[in-house]
């Protein structure tokens, strides 16, 4: 009998795993999904690419750019950023195997950069506290740049020495036009819909709303997956569900692995979408972030209508905003994410828009959504945790092992409500970014432990590593 692989998780990671397995060993092309003509890019000369703001000291401040921002003090910074760059060039390399993002930035660039810029960045990307997050796991490029060249700036400027791999036409266009982000004409949901439509005719049957209840390994090494509506047996399992959800379904003999998975914390984020008519933003750009010293409950506000006016709908020009609340500060600001009142979150979001953007009118439309435990926090020591046998890329390689298609978020992810980032000039990064940019949605849907697909290879039994390169036929 042909070996089978069960892909557990009905979000973007699970769909992406099915897509890649059904395409192997051919090169993966997003154009096969029929979405290339629907891509809405934001090139480098667009206001949403050039203008990004911080709200601190009760005012909006444009992040410095160009020589002026380097040579002269630009609020909210008291000194020219040239001094921070000089500090990095002169400072000795770190010797610790890991340190917090804040400690790393303070050591390399100074307290002010760490307290304002890096603090805000971590709140926007991870909804997390830079004093707890690991620089090695959250910003590996910065960590490795210092290790290679002693200076972060030198390391980034000189690069890693790796050659650029093959690129798709879309990736080359994104690099040439310096896309900072992108979306799809029908919204990012159309990506999931296109993936599902692609894999179904190729033998994949998607089981939605069928949560995985238990994983059990037989004596012959095969896995039994217990669902609400029956059981599935597979030779290999690909996990595309949150770490905590996977920990709950593992067999008793995998308790050491389950304990490590439970040690990966996750934070909740409230995303409030607001639409206004007949108003004008005081600034034009991507949006603004708020450092924790200014207001810990408010992570930032994205100006969606600036980057993607195509999504405004018919009728009069409108302003669309995404307000992000909570993160690592959710419980202390709003209480239990499972029981918080949507009206409280809406009121807080409207108050922030009124205070920071001067929009006094009530929104014509609003959507409030709490994503519980949606963003994993890669805290100090995370690299050691994922390096243990049975976790992430250091997981088991024996037949019948479990694997994750997105073991870590090594590239920048959008803030909640933000569109996906542009593909970069590295082989396959476009498809990885597609996976990473919706990783949050996969992490937020614990019940999406729910979708499952089982894949079968028509050739000889491959190892899990070979499986990703073999031609597969999918069925459930």
Residue pairs with C-beta under 8 A, 6 or more apart in sequence:
2 456
2 457
2 458
2 459
2 473
3 235
3 236
3 456
3 457
3 461
3 462
4 233
4 234
4 235
4 236
4 454
4 455
4 456
5 21
5 234
5 235
5 236
5 237
5 238
5 454
5 455
5 456
5 457
5 467
5 472
6 223
6 225
6 232
6 234
6 236
6 237
6 238
6 452
6 453
6 454
6 455
7 14
7 17
7 18
7 21
7 237
7 238
7 240
7 452
7 453
7 454
7 455
8 14
8 212
8 225
8 237
8 238
8 239
8 240
8 241
8 449
8 451
8 452
9 239
9 240
9 241
9 442
9 448
9 449
9 450
9 451
9 452
10 206
10 207
10 208
10 445
10 448
10 450
10 451
10 452
11 192
11 240
11 438
11 441
11 442
11 445
11 448
11 451
12 191
12 192
12 195
12 434
12 435
12 438
12 439
12 441
12 442
13 240
13 404
13 405
13 406
13 435
13 439
13 442
14 238
14 240
14 405
14 442
14 451
14 452
14 453
15 192
15 195
15 196
15 199
16 195
16 405
16 431
16 434
16 435
17 238
17 240
17 405
18 195
18 199
18 204
18 453
18 455
18 474
19 28
19 195
19 198
19 199
20 28
20 405
20 431
20 468
21 455
21 467
21 468
21 472
21 474
22 198
22 199
22 202
22 203
22 204
22 455
22 472
22 473
22 474
23 32
24 468
24 469
24 470
24 471
24 472
25 469
25 470
25 471
27 166
28 428
28 431
29 168
30 36
30 168
30 170
30 430
30 431
30 434
31 168
31 169
31 170
32 198
33 191
33 194
33 195
33 198
34 194
35 184
35 190
35 191
35 194
36 170
38 184
38 185
38 186
38 190
39 170
39 182
39 183
39 184
39 185
40 182
40 183
40 184
40 185
40 308
40 310
40 419
41 173
41 174
41 177
41 179
41 182
41 422
42 48
42 49
42 179
42 180
42 181
42 182
42 307
42 308
42 419
42 422
43 49
43 177
43 178
43 179
43 180
44 50
44 177
44 178
44 179
44 180
45 178
46 180
46 307
47 284
47 285
47 306
48 180
48 181
48 285
48 286
48 303
48 306
48 307
49 178
49 179
49 180
49 181
49 286
50 65
50 285
51 62
51 283
51 284
51 285
51 286
52 62
52 63
52 285
52 286
52 287
52 288
52 289
53 60
53 61
53 62
53 63
53 283
53 285
53 287
53 288
53 289
54 60
54 61
54 63
54 76
54 116
54 117
54 120
54 288
54 289
54 290
54 291
55 61
55 288
55 289
55 290
55 294
55 300
55 356
56 76
56 116
56 290
56 291
56 293
56 294
57 75
57 76
57 294
59 75
60 282
60 283
60 288
60 356
61 74
61 75
61 76
62 74
62 283
62 285
63 69
63 117
64 70
64 74
64 77
64 81
68 74
69 81
70 80
70 81
70 82
70 85
71 80
71 82
72 80
73 79
73 80
74 80
74 81
76 116
77 112
77 113
77 116
78 112
79 112
81 113
83 110
84 109
84 110
84 112
84 113
85 109
85 153
87 108
87 109
87 110
88 108
88 109
88 151
88 152
88 153
89 151
89 153
89 154
91 107
91 108
91 151
92 150
93 146
93 147
93 150
93 151
94 104
94 107
94 146
97 136
97 383
98 134
98 135
98 136
98 137
98 380
98 381
98 383
98 384
99 107
99 134
99 135
99 136
99 380
100 130
100 131
100 132
100 133
100 134
100 135
100 380
101 118
101 122
101 130
101 131
101 133
101 134
101 135
101 138
101 139
102 114
102 115
102 118
102 119
102 130
102 131
103 114
103 131
103 135
104 135
104 139
104 142
104 143
105 113
105 114
105 117
105 118
105 130
105 135
106 113
106 114
106 115
108 146
108 152
109 118
114 130
115 291
115 293
116 291
116 293
118 130
119 130
119 291
119 292
119 293
120 289
120 290
120 291
120 300
121 130
121 289
122 128
122 129
122 130
122 133
122 138
123 129
123 130
123 289
123 290
123 291
123 292
123 299
123 300
123 327
124 289
124 299
124 300
124 324
124 415
125 138
125 412
125 413
125 415
126 133
126 138
126 327
126 375
126 377
126 378
126 413
127 267
127 269
127 299
127 324
127 326
127 327
127 328
127 375
127 415
127 416
128 267
128 327
128 328
128 375
128 377
129 292
129 328
129 329
132 328
132 377
132 379
132 380
133 377
133 378
133 379
133 380
134 378
134 379
134 380
134 381
134 382
134 383
135 142
135 143
136 143
136 382
136 383
137 378
137 382
137 383
137 386
137 408
138 378
138 409
140 410
141 156
142 152
142 156
144 155
144 160
145 151
145 152
145 153
145 154
145 155
145 156
146 152
146 155
147 155
148 155
148 158
148 160
149 155
149 158
162 426
164 425
164 426
164 427
165 426
165 427
165 428
166 427
167 175
167 425
167 427
168 430
170 423
170 430
171 423
171 424
171 425
171 429
171 430
172 425
174 182
174 422
174 423
174 424
174 430
175 423
175 424
175 425
178 422
179 421
179 422
179 423
180 286
180 421
180 422
181 286
181 307
181 414
181 418
181 419
181 420
181 421
181 422
182 419
182 420
182 421
182 422
183 307
183 308
183 311
183 419
183 420
184 190
184 191
185 310
187 311
188 419
188 420
188 437
188 438
191 434
191 438
192 438
196 206
199 206
199 453
199 474
200 206
202 473
202 474
203 456
203 473
203 474
203 475
204 453
204 455
204 474
204 475
204 476
205 453
205 475
205 476
206 451
206 452
206 453
206 476
207 227
207 229
207 450
207 451
207 452
207 453
207 476
208 450
208 451
209 447
209 450
210 227
210 228
210 229
210 450
210 451
210 452
211 227
211 228
211 447
211 449
211 450
212 225
212 226
212 227
212 241
212 249
212 449
212 450
212 452
213 226
213 227
213 228
213 249
214 225
214 226
214 249
214 251
215 223
215 224
215 225
215 226
215 237
215 249
215 250
215 251
215 254
215 402
216 223
216 224
216 226
216 251
217 223
217 224
217 251
217 253
217 400
218 224
218 233
221 235
221 398
221 399
221 400
222 233
222 234
222 235
222 400
223 233
223 234
223 235
223 236
223 237
223 400
224 231
224 232
224 233
225 231
225 232
225 233
225 234
225 237
225 452
227 452
232 452
232 454
232 476
234 454
235 399
235 400
235 461
236 399
236 400
236 401
236 402
236 403
236 464
236 467
237 400
237 401
237 402
237 403
238 402
238 403
238 404
238 405
239 246
239 402
239 403
239 404
240 404
240 405
240 406
240 442
241 442
241 446
241 448
241 449
242 266
242 373
242 376
242 442
242 443
242 446
242 449
243 261
243 262
243 264
243 266
243 376
244 261
244 262
244 264
244 266
244 373
244 446
245 446
245 449
246 258
246 261
246 402
246 449
247 257
247 258
247 259
247 261
247 262
248 258
249 449
250 257
250 258
250 261
254 390
256 390
257 390
257 391
260 385
260 388
260 390
260 391
261 391
263 385
264 376
264 377
264 378
264 382
264 385
265 376
265 377
265 379
266 373
266 374
266 375
266 376
266 377
266 443
267 326
267 327
267 328
267 330
267 373
267 374
267 375
267 377
268 326
268 327
268 330
268 337
268 370
268 371
268 372
268 373
268 374
269 299
269 324
269 325
269 326
269 327
269 330
269 370
269 371
269 374
269 375
269 416
270 324
270 325
270 326
270 330
270 334
270 337
270 340
270 345
270 368
270 369
270 370
270 371
271 322
271 323
271 324
271 325
271 367
271 368
271 369
271 370
271 371
271 416
271 417
272 322
272 323
272 324
272 325
272 345
272 346
272 349
272 366
272 367
272 368
272 369
273 304
273 320
273 321
273 322
273 323
273 365
273 366
273 367
273 369
273 417
274 320
274 321
274 322
274 323
274 349
274 350
274 353
274 363
274 365
274 366
275 318
275 319
275 320
275 321
275 363
275 364
275 365
275 366
276 318
276 319
276 320
276 321
276 359
276 361
276 363
276 364
277 315
277 316
277 318
277 319
277 364
278 316
278 361
279 319
279 359
279 361
280 319
281 303
281 306
281 319
281 357
281 359
282 357
282 358
284 303
284 306
285 303
285 306
286 302
286 303
286 306
286 307
287 300
287 301
287 302
287 303
287 322
287 415
287 418
288 300
288 301
288 356
289 299
289 300
290 298
290 299
290 300
290 356
292 329
295 352
296 329
296 332
296 333
297 325
297 326
297 329
297 333
297 334
297 348
298 323
298 324
298 325
298 348
298 352
299 324
299 325
299 326
299 327
299 415
299 416
300 324
300 415
301 321
301 322
301 323
301 324
301 352
301 353
301 356
301 357
302 321
302 322
302 324
302 415
302 417
302 418
303 319
303 320
303 321
304 311
304 320
304 321
304 322
304 417
305 311
305 312
305 318
305 319
305 320
305 321
307 419
308 419
309 317
311 320
312 318
312 320
318 364
319 359
321 353
321 357
322 415
322 416
322 417
322 418
323 349
323 352
323 353
324 415
324 416
324 417
325 333
325 334
325 345
325 348
325 349
326 333
326 334
326 337
327 375
328 377
330 337
331 337
334 340
334 344
334 345
334 348
337 370
337 372
337 373
338 372
340 370
342 368
342 370
345 368
345 370
346 366
346 368
349 366
349 368
350 362
350 363
353 359
354 360
371 416
371 440
371 444
372 444
372 446
373 443
373 444
373 446
374 416
374 440
374 441
374 443
374 444
375 440
375 443
376 409
376 443
378 408
378 409
385 391
386 392
386 393
386 394
386 407
386 408
387 394
388 394
389 395
389 396
390 396
390 402
391 407
392 404
392 407
392 408
393 407
393 408
395 401
395 402
395 403
395 404
395 407
396 402
397 463
397 464
397 465
399 461
399 463
399 464
401 464
403 464
405 435
406 435
406 436
406 439
406 442
409 436
409 439
410 436
411 421
411 424
411 429
411 432
411 433
411 436
412 421
413 421
413 436
413 437
413 439
413 440
414 420
414 421
414 437
416 440
419 437
420 433
420 434
420 437
420 438
421 433
421 437
422 433
423 429
423 430
423 433
424 433
442 448
452 476
453 474
453 476
454 474
454 475
454 476
455 472
455 473
455 474
455 475
456 472
456 473
456 474
456 475
457 467
457 470
457 471
457 472
457 473
458 471
458 472
458 473
459 470
459 471
462 470
